[in-house]
Amino acid sequence: MVHFGTFEIGEGHPNHGPFRMICYTADHRGELTPSREIAEKAWFRYADRDRVSAVDEMAFDALYEAGRLS
């Protein structure tokens, strides 16, 4: 795993309270299986950016700018 970025929404955001998301990238082989608080999995492209939270939008932008999200 390699740290990709830390993305934060501060207090006062109109839709979210303070939130920090720490993101990593990694190679994975095998089936991904949702568990615990993760109910399902889905694959998103940059065009799906409007379907994610504000902090996820920040991560999507960084991944897109780095050429890691199409």
C-alpha positions in Angstrom: 0.0 0.0 0.0 1.2 3.5 -0.9 -0.3 6.6 0.7 -2.0 8.6 -2.1 -3.4 11.6 -0.2 -5.3 12.9 2.8 -8.5 14.8 2.1 -10.4 16.9 4.6 -13.7 18.7 4.9 -13.6 21.3 7.7 -16.4 22.4 9.9 -19.0 24.7 8.3 -19.3 22.7 5.1 -23.0 23.0 4.0 -23.5 19.2 3.6 -20.9 17.6 5.9 -19.3 18.1 9.2 -15.6 17.8 9.7 -14.3 14.7 8.0 -10.8 13.3 7.1 -10.3 10.5 4.6 -6.8 9.0 4.2 -6.4 7.2 0.8 -4.0 4.5 -0.3 -3.4 2.7 -3.5 -2.3 -0.9 -3.8 -2.2 -3.8 -6.2 -4.8 -6.5 -5.4 -5.4 -10.0 -6.8 -8.5 -11.9 -6.1 -12.2 -11.1 -5.4 -13.1 -8.0 -3.4 -15.8 -8.8 -0.9 -17.8 -6.2 1.0 -17.8 -6.7 4.8 -18.6 -5.0 8.1 -19.8 -1.5 7.4 -19.4 -1.9 3.6 -22.7 -3.2 2.2 -21.7 -3.3 -1.5 -19.0 -2.6 -3.9 -19.1 -0.5 -7.1 -16.6 0.8 -9.7 -16.7 4.5 -10.5 -15.2 6.5 -13.2 -14.5 10.3 -13.1 -17.8 10.8 -14.9 -19.5 9.4 -11.8 -18.1 12.2 -9.6 -21.5 13.6 -9.0 -22.6 10.4 -7.2 -20.0 10.6 -4.4 -19.6 12.7 -1.2 -17.7 16.0 -1.1 -14.5 14.5 0.3 -14.7 11.7 -2.3 -14.9 14.4 -5.0 -11.6 15.7 -3.7 -10.0 12.2 -4.0 -11.5 11.8 -7.5 -10.0 15.1 -8.6 -6.6 14.1 -7.3 -6.8 10.6 -8.9 -7.9 12.1 -12.2 -5.2 14.8 -12.2 -2.6 12.0 -11.5 -3.9 10.0 -14.5 -5.2 7.2 -12.2 -8.9 7.6 -12.8 -10.4 7.8 -16.3 
